[in-house]
């Protein structure tokens, strides 16, 4: 499909929470389709790197606070379509991704938007003891109540060349001779962020087909935490030892201040992050998700001994 025939061509699309990791990839996909993009976040300056990706007048930046209705109304005015990427792990999660998500959807509806895509997460569970998972589920319900033809996307943990997941482990592998592994047998189904961006664009452009549906977006492979760490070390050409932490020790560490994982995050990790199979998926959007192995060797090059100037043997 050429850009001019894409259903998003020339449409005003507002991307809420567009300055983060996922937002930058979604913005690139939407701009490539010819959408007129309004990137809205609490700190618009973080999105300025997107300026060169759009044509003259194609991209606009705006400040927004999703907890303030007047702020939402101003930034959503004139929008043909809206993508809600706003989420958090700490703070008032109900105001941001629970009741707050419903507030965003209602504002989009009032602004006259005809398409709305809301990003939730695999593992959203209204009965969960973890506030993140519970408010994600409550947010989905609130969104559909306010905007019944909205599309809900539940991605698994996302990876990319600028993520804080695979690249974080790569950095740790390059610096530590022994790596602690929390929940080593936890099952993950990591998904490439650009595949999620593609799914967002596809569903946003066809609300008459995908509206009111919930999709699970997971990668093509299930991998345990310990296996993921070992693959990253191998790609970085680092011979490392791994300390598989028991649940008890992991819980004690997570309870300490300043640790890399909180108690709630540990609970989510132990529960795993794998598609249930109960919802439509990439295949229903005619998208083939790409595996981490396709990129890992290249992405880990900076973490090798001497980086790209070294050799695998030297590393």
Number of C-alpha atoms within 10 A of each C-alpha: 7 8 14 12 10 16 17 24 19 17 19 22 28 31 29 28 26 27 26 16 17 20 24 21 21 24 27 17 19 25 22 16 21 22 25 23 25 22 27 26 25 15 16 17 12 14 21 13 10 18 14 9 13 19 12 8 9 16 22 17 23 18 18 23 17 24 17 13 15 12 14 23 18 14 24 27 16 16 22 21 26 26 27 23 22 22 21 13 14 10 8 13 20 20 18 24 32 25 20 25 32 24 23 31 28 20 24 29 22 14 19 14 21 20 25 31 29 27 23 27 23 23 23 20 17 18 12 14 11 16 20 25 24 20 28 29 23 21 30 27 19 22 28 22 14 19 25 16 20 28 28 27 24 24 28 25 19 22 21 20 16 14 14 13 14 22 20 11 18 25 17 16 26 19 12 12 12 13 16 15 16 23 23 21 16 19 20 23 23 26 23 23 27 20 23 26 19 20 24 22 20 19 23 27 22 15 19 12 12 21 21 16 17 21 26 23 29 29 27 16 15 16 17 16 21 19 14 19 23 18 16 23 23 18 21 26 22 21 13 15 14 14 12 17 15 12 15 9 12 19 19 10 18 20 15 12 9 9 10 9 17 18 17 19 15 18 16 18 19 18 14 20 22 23 21 10 10 9 13 14 21 19 10 11 14 10 14 13 21 18 16 19 12 9 14 20 15 13 18 25 20 17 24 24 18 13 14 13 10 13 13 16 7 10 14
